Amino acid sequence: MLTRVSREDPGAGPGPGGVRAVRARVEAEGCARRHAPRGGHGDGGGGRGGDGAARRQRRPGRRRPGRVGVRVGRRHRGGGPRPRVPPTSAAPSPPPSSSPSAAATPSPSDLGALPAGFRTYRAPEGFSVALPEGWERQRTSRATGLSFRVTFGADDDPRTLAVTYSERVGPDPVAVWRDTVEPGLARAGAYQRIGSIRATTYLGREAADMEWIVTDDGARLRTFGRGVLLGGGRGFSLRWTTPAADWAGTGNQEALRTVLKTFRPGTAP
């Protein structure tokens, strides 16, 4: 080192002052080399450290294999890679529920075939009803020009059907039975109502049912009555009467159901 300095500075002689100057220069250069930066933290000089930093720099757009999985795993707190959830299709909508509609009153053509032993009777007053074979129109009574009653039956059959029409009927079918019909039955004696008077719907209109037992010449007769309002003060009532002992018989119940199913008020006067 002393020799190289001597060559670079010919003016530095071998004397004491020259030697000291050379030593000072040598020591300064050595200190500078020991404290020089080794790449990456300075200005990127051309030393070994700078070359290593350049080699360690990754090219843009390239990733090490498995790097994405590692990063996902670090985000997931469950301790492993987050499981992949397959896409699911939308759940099918439940079929619209269908709600029941009110049953329409069938027309005479919709009634189908009558039970064996019945035929349809069409009255000149405008109404119609299916009656057991052999039954006839037995009696007709008219209190005024605004009301009538037609009774059907047969000589060899203890059952009867009375069809009553009135144009002076109140607005409440239950009250008609209770306030108009029942007092007259009670005055006749030996009358007993069965249960309560029940409001119902018949032929799509307001109606009410009442049942009772009367004793006639020692015979107990049971009657089912149904009254229906037509509007405008008009109304019909059906009274099906049979011996009380035969009330629950299959033939009697079938006949009553057929009468109620097939009666139509028609064009009553």
Order of alpha helices (4+ residues) and beta strands (2+ residues): alpha-alpha-alpha-alpha-beta-beta-beta-beta-beta-alpha-beta-beta-beta-beta-alpha
